[in-house]
Amino acid sequence: MNIIREPKVYFLGRQDIDAGELDRFLADHDVSAWTTDTEVAGEKLCEVAGRVCYMSFARPRPGGNAVYLRHILEVGHGSVLEHAVFSFIITGVSRSFTHELVRHRAGFGYSQLSQRYVDESQAGFVEPACIAADPELHAVWTQAVESCRAAYARLVEGLAARFAHLPDPTARRKMARQAARSVLPNATETKIFVTANARAWRHFIELRCSEHAEVEIRKVAAAILARLQREAPNLFGDYAWVDLPDGTRAAATPHRKV
Ligand SMILES: Cc1cc2nc3c(=O)[nH]c(=O)nc-3n(C[C@H](O)[C@H](O)[C@H](O)COP(=O)(O)OP(=O)(O)OC[C@H]3O[C@@H](n4cnc5c(N)ncnc54)[C@H](O)[C@@H]3O)c2cc1C
C-alpha cells in the first residue's frame, strides 16, 4: 500500500503585465513618468489598481511598492489585493483536506482529480503523523484502509459486470467507479489545482495556518505561505511564524481579513 505522510505543493502560476498597455493608459491620462520598484506582476497590478482609485500616479509617496501595499493592508482596502492571482497544484493530500479546502469560496477556483473517471484501485492513502507514530494504531489504520481498498476493487469488478450491457465503455467504467468510491476512506490521496487571488489566499492562510487549524491543512497553508512570501513579499511579508510543539509551524498577521 502506498502510504503518504507529507503533502506536496507546486507553484504553477503567476501573472504578467502588458507594459505597453500600462504606458498607453498613463500617457492617455497625462502621467509622464510613473514607475514602481517591484518586479512582481501581482504586486505591481495591485498598486496600479489602488492608484487608479485616486489617480495618484503623479506624486507617489516615497517607499515604493512595499510601503504602498503595507498601507493598503493597514487601511483594509482588501479589494485591491484581488488583482494579484497565484495558482498551485497540491498533491499527497487526503480527501478530508480537500473537503476543508473547498469550503473557501470567495476568490478561489478548483479543479480536483475525479473519483468518477479515475480508477482508485492503486490510490495512495494519507496517514496522520500521530497515527503513524504509534505501531498499534498504525496497524489498526493500515488494516482499515487496506480493507476499504480491497472492497473498492471488488465493487468495481462486480459493478463492471452489472453495467456490461452499456455500449459505451467510458460510461460503464464511470458508473462502476462512482458507486464503488462510496467505500473509499477520507484518507484517500487526491490532487487539486487551486487558483486564488491574494486577498483570498490571505484569508485562507489566516484560518488554516493558525495553530487551531487541522494539521494537514496547516502544513499545506504553511507551504503555500512560505512560497508566496518568496514570490510576493510585499503582499505576504507581514506574517510572523511560530514553531508549534508538534514540529509544524503556524503564522499570524496583525492585518487580519483585509
Ligand atoms: C479551525 C476551523 C474549524 C472549522 N470547523 C468547522 C466545522 O466544524 N463545521 C463546518 O461546517 N465548518 C467548519 N470550518 C469551516 C468554516 O466554517 C468556513 O467554512 C471555512 O473556514 C471557510 O471560511 P469562509 O466562509 O470565511 O471563507 P470564504 O468562503 O472564502 O469566504 C470569505 C469571506 O467572504 C464572505 N462571504 C463568503 N460567502 C458569503 C456569503 N454567502 N454570505 C455572506 N458573506 C460571505 C465572508 O466574510 C467570508 O468570511 C472550520 C474552519 C476552521 C478554520
The ligand as an ORCA input file, in Angstrom:
! r2SCAN-3c Opt
* xyz 0 1
  C     -10.451     25.819     12.824
  C     -11.644     25.656     11.921
  C     -12.664     24.806     12.276
  C     -13.788     24.640     11.445
  N     -14.786     23.796     11.815
  C     -15.887     23.653     11.019
  C     -16.980     22.788     11.390
  O     -16.970     22.149     12.420
  N     -18.019     22.669     10.532
  C     -18.104     23.385      9.365
  O     -19.083     23.258      8.636
  N     -17.096     24.197      9.001
  C     -16.001     24.351      9.794
  N     -14.988     25.183      9.406
  C     -15.083     25.848      8.092
  C     -15.561     27.306      8.240
  O     -16.852     27.378      8.793
  C     -15.560     28.011      6.860
  O     -16.459     27.338      6.004
  C     -14.197     27.994      6.198
  O     -13.205     28.343      7.110
  C     -14.190     28.996      5.034
  O     -14.244     30.296      5.592
  P     -15.082     31.481      4.916
  O     -16.504     31.096      4.719
  O     -14.763     32.701      5.727
  O     -14.303     31.576      3.508
  P     -14.859     32.019      2.081
  O     -15.927     31.130      1.635
  O     -13.671     32.104      1.197
  O     -15.457     33.444      2.331
  C     -14.604     34.544      2.643
  C     -15.456     35.637      3.272
  O     -16.362     36.123      2.296
  C     -17.604     36.425      2.959
  N     -18.643     35.520      2.401
  C     -18.450     34.414      1.625
  N     -19.613     33.861      1.287
  C     -20.571     34.611      1.853
  C     -21.974     34.538      1.873
  N     -22.641     33.577      1.233
  N     -22.650     35.469      2.559
  C     -22.015     36.468      3.205
  N     -20.656     36.594      3.251
  C     -19.959     35.689      2.567
  C     -17.404     36.188      4.436
  O     -16.966     37.397      5.021
  C     -16.292     35.176      4.461
  O     -15.553     35.135      5.669
  C     -13.870     25.364     10.223
  C     -12.817     26.233      9.881
  C     -11.719     26.383     10.703
  C     -10.609     27.328     10.285
*
